[in-house]
Amino acid sequence: MAKYHFGVFEFDPDTLELRRDGRVVKLQAQPAQVLACLLERSNQVVTRETLQQVVWGDGTHVDFDRGLNFCIAQIRSALGDSADSPRYIRTLPKKGYQFLAPVTRPDLPAPSGPPAIQRNYRFLFLPLSLLLMMGMFAWQKSRPASAPGLVVAVFRLDNDTGDPAMDRLATVVTDSLIADLTEAGGKRFAVIGNAIELRQPRAQRDLLKIGTALKAGWTVSGSLRKQPEGIEVFAQLISLPDQKHVRVVRVPLRPEAVDSDLTRRISVAFGPLIVPHTNP
């Protein structure tokens, strides 16, 4: 299948590989499938229901809304895009998403029939081998059983500022942190950020039970806090099952915008410390 080209990026729908100026940009399987769907329908409004059918199917039992929000956040992080000033992906509230940038496929033969029909045909009737490969890749990326000590569960950041308007910002920072940790982890560790257990209020969390349920050996949690000089992001890396605080990071935050370097600083601080647990 022909590759998509947009700006400095190239995306291969066969391998789900994203490249920037020829260099691979890490992107998990499900976000890559969402990107493929958006590129296939560039300049069209792709509904959330369409993305659910294409990527998750009818039999999904995951928290779809959280899962899709995570995928979009990770794609934006990979593309260096912003929800407030989008260059690539526009959010249409309660409708879906639209890929904005011009997309070309220089190695695609000239179509012999109506373009819209051919686009839908190519997308809906992928070769069986490609579907199996995508399914196996997604399953391998998501299953934590193969490396129980190298799964990191990321809790939604708490809003400790006393300002309810900061709730949305806490969610945005959390999604950005999940994307950056995923990129930092590479093949060393997996990241879970869209499980229902990770959205519970802090007072209701039982780290040991959640760690067991998600087969996680590490957790990342934190909060937005008000300081005299402004808002800061407080984040902590905790190992399981001993519940030991391995690292604590505080990073200042501008309330009006999420600094693109903010969550990357946290992931860089935590990433090297996330290693297999050794048995005594």
N, C-alpha and C positions, 0 to 999 in steps of 0.2 A: 504494500500500500504506500502511496506517495506521502512524503513528509510535509508537514505544515511549516511555513516560515512566516514569522511576524517579528518585526523589529530586529533585535540582535539574537532572537531565539529561534530554535528549530525543535520541532516535536515529532517523534516517530510514533505513530499510532500502533505499529506492530509490536514494538518493544516497550512502549510507554516511557520512552527515554526523552528527557528534556535537556537541551543543550543551550548554553549562552556563549556566543563567539567560539563555538566548537568544544567548549568544556562542559562536562556533564553537571547538571544541577539536580541534586537529590530530591526526589519526590516519591512519596509512598504510592502504593498501587491504587487505592481508591481515589485519592486526589488526582492522580494521573488519568484515571478513567473519567472523572468529572471534567478535567481539562479537555480530554479527547472529545467528549460530547459537546462542550461549548465551542471548540474549534470546528467541529463538523457542522455546527449550526451558527457559524459566525455571523454577527449582525442580526441574528434572530433572538427573540426572547425565548429562553429555554425555561420552562416552568419547573418548579421544585418537584412536581409529580413526575415529570418526564425524567429528571435526573434520578429519582428514586427507582423508577422502572428499569432504566438502563443500567444503573450501577448496582443497586441492591436487589432488584427484583421483587416479586410479590411475596416471597417467603421470608422477608427480612424481619428479625425480631430485635434489632438494635434500636437505640434512640435515634431515629432518622434525622430529626431536626438538628440535634447536636452533632451528629456525624457529618451532615452536609455543611454545617457552619464551620466545622473543623477543616473539612476538605477545601472550602473556599479560602479560609484563612491561610492554609498552607500553600495554596496556589499563589495567592497574593504575595506571600513572603518570598516564594521562589522567584516571582517575577519582579519583585521590588515595587509592587503596586499598592495603592491606597484606596480604601473604600470611600474616603471623603473626596479625593480627587483622582478618580480612576482613569488609567490609561488603557487598561486591558479588560477588566471585568467590572461591569456596572450592576449594582444591585437594584432591582425593582421591587420595593416592599410589597409583600403578600402576593407577588407574581412569580419572580424567578430571577434569572441572571442573563446578561447579554455580553458577548465578547465583542469589544469595540474596535480593537486594532485591525488594520487591513491584514488579511491572511492570504498567502499565496502557496501554491503547490506546483513548483516549476517542473517537477518530474512526472506530473499527472498527464496522461494523454488527453487530447481534446475530447470532450463528451460528445456522444452521438445522439443523446436524447435530452429531454427536459432536465436542467440542472437540479432542480429541487427534488425531482423523483429519483434521480441517480444518487444524490447525497443520502436520502433516506434509505435507499436500497443498500448502498455500501455499508451504512452504519448498522442496519438491522440484520443484515445477513452476512456477518463476518464468518470467515472460515471456522469450522468446528475446532480445528487445532489451535487457532488463536484464542478462542473462548476458553478452551481448557487451560491454555498457558496462563491467561490472565487470572482465571479462577485459582489455579495452583499457586501463582505468585502472591495473590491477595491472601490466600489461606496461610501460606508460609510466613508472610509478613505479620499477620495478625495473631497467629497462635503463639502463646507464651510458653506452652508446656516443654518445648525443646530447650529452653534456657530460663528456668524459673528464677534464678538469681539476677538475671539481666533484663528484667522488665521493670520499667519505671512508671508508676501511676502518678499523674499530675492532677491535683485537686484544683478546683476553681478558686481563684484568689478571693479572699474575704474583703469586704469593704468596711474597714475600721475607721473611716474618716468621719463618720456621722452624717455624711451627705448622701442621701439616696440617689442623687443624680450621678454619683460615681459608680453605681452598680454596673452600668453598661461598660464603663471604662475598665472595670475589673475583669469583665468577660473578654474584652478585646485584648487586654494584656495577657490573659491566660491563654487564649488561642495563639497569640504570637509566640509565647513561651513554648507551647507544645510543638509548634512548627520548628522553632530553633533547636529544641532538644532533639527532635526527630532527625534533623540534619546533622547535629553534632554526634548523634549516636551511630549513624551509618549502619554497619553490620554488627557493631559491638553490643548494642542494647536496643530493645523495643520500647516504644512509648505508648501508653494508654491514656487518653485524655477525654474520651467521650462516653465513658461508662456512667450509668445513673448513680452508682455509689460515690462517684467523685464530685457530684453536685450537691451532696447533702450539706446541711448547715454544720459548722464546725463542732457544735455541742453534741451532734448525733453521730460523729464519726468514731468508729472503732478500727484503729489502724490494723490490728492483727486480723480481724475478720475480713476487712476489705483487701488486705494483702493476700490472704488465703483465697478469697473469691476470685481475684484477678491474677493470682499466681505471680504477684509482684514482690521483688526483693528490695525495692526502693520506692520512696514516695517523695514528691516535691509539693510543698504547700507554702502558703504565705498570705500576704494581705497588702492592701493599700493603706498607708498610715499618714496622718496629718502631722507634720513637723513645723516648727516655727519658720523655717525657710521654704516650706512648700510640702508637696506630697512626695512620699517615697514608696518604693516597692520593697517589701520585706519578704525574702524567700528563704526557705530552709530545706536542706536535703537530709532525709532521714532513712536509715537502713532498717530493714526488717529481717527477722522478727525481734531483734534486740531493741528497736525503736531508739537507736542512737542518733543524735544530731551530729552529722558529719561535717556540714558546712552551712553557714548562715551568710547571706549576702543582702546588703542594703543599697539600692540604686535610686537616685533622685528621678522624679518624673514630672514632666510638664503636663498639667491637667488638660490643656487644650489640645495636646497631640501626643501620640505614643512615639517616642524617640525610637527610630529603627534599630539603634544600637543597644537599647535598654535590655530587652530580653536576651539578645545575643551575649551580652556581658554575663548574664546569669547562667546561660547554658555553657559558656566557656569555663566558668568557675566550677560548675557541677560535673560536666561531662567526663573529665579525666578521673574523677573520684568514683564513678559508677563502674565497679569491677565485680567479678564473681566473688561471692562470699566463700571463705575458706572454712572448712569444718575443723573444729578444735580437735 
